[in-house]
Amino acid sequence: MKQTFNISGMSCEHCVARVEGAIKALPGVKKVKINLKKNNGVVKYDDSQLTDEKIIAAVTAAGYPTEVL
């Protein structure tokens, strides 16, 4: 599965690294690409192990409100 998320509140590369870390810590994540300028991220993951909601919860818990685009 491939999904794009709108991620609010990112202002620097440290923010990007924090978001990437929160997502990569989840089981089933295959690839993460965060775009600071567009305030979004594309996540490829195994949908038998992970859901959009779990990704949203992890990124939001890291301090960046997130929603599916």
C-alpha positions in Angstrom: 0.0 0.0 0.0 1.2 3.5 -0.7 -0.4 6.5 1.0 0.2 10.3 1.1 -0.3 12.2 4.3 -0.5 15.9 5.0 1.7 16.7 7.9 1.3 20.0 9.8 3.9 21.9 11.9 7.2 20.8 10.2 9.6 23.8 9.9 13.1 22.2 9.6 15.0 19.1 8.8 15.0 18.1 12.4 11.2 18.0 12.2 11.5 15.8 9.1 13.8 13.4 10.9 11.5 13.2 13.8 8.5 12.4 11.6 10.5 9.8 9.6 11.6 8.2 12.9 8.1 8.0 14.2 6.9 6.3 11.0 9.9 4.0 10.6 9.4 2.6 14.1 6.1 1.1 13.0 6.0 -2.5 11.9 5.3 -3.0 8.2 6.8 0.2 6.9 8.7 -0.3 3.7 9.6 3.2 2.6 9.1 6.8 3.9 9.6 10.0 1.9 8.9 13.3 3.7 8.7 16.6 1.8 9.3 19.6 4.0 8.3 22.2 1.4 5.0 20.5 0.6 4.3 19.5 4.2 3.5 16.0 3.2 4.9 12.5 3.3 4.5 9.3 1.2 4.6 6.0 3.0 4.8 2.6 1.5 3.7 -0.1 3.9 2.3 -3.6 4.3 -1.4 -3.1 4.9 -1.6 -6.5 6.6 0.5 -5.1 9.4 -0.3 -1.4 9.4 -3.1 1.1 8.8 -3.4 4.8 7.9 -4.8 5.4 11.3 -1.7 3.9 13.1 0.6 6.1 11.0 -1.5 9.2 11.7 -1.5 8.4 15.4 2.3 7.9 15.5 3.1 11.2 13.7 0.5 13.1 15.7 2.0 11.7 18.9 5.4 13.0 17.8 3.8 16.5 17.7 2.8 16.9 14.0 -1.0 16.8 13.3 -1.5 14.5 10.3 -4.2 13.5 7.9 -4.6 11.4 4.7 -4.5 13.5 1.5 
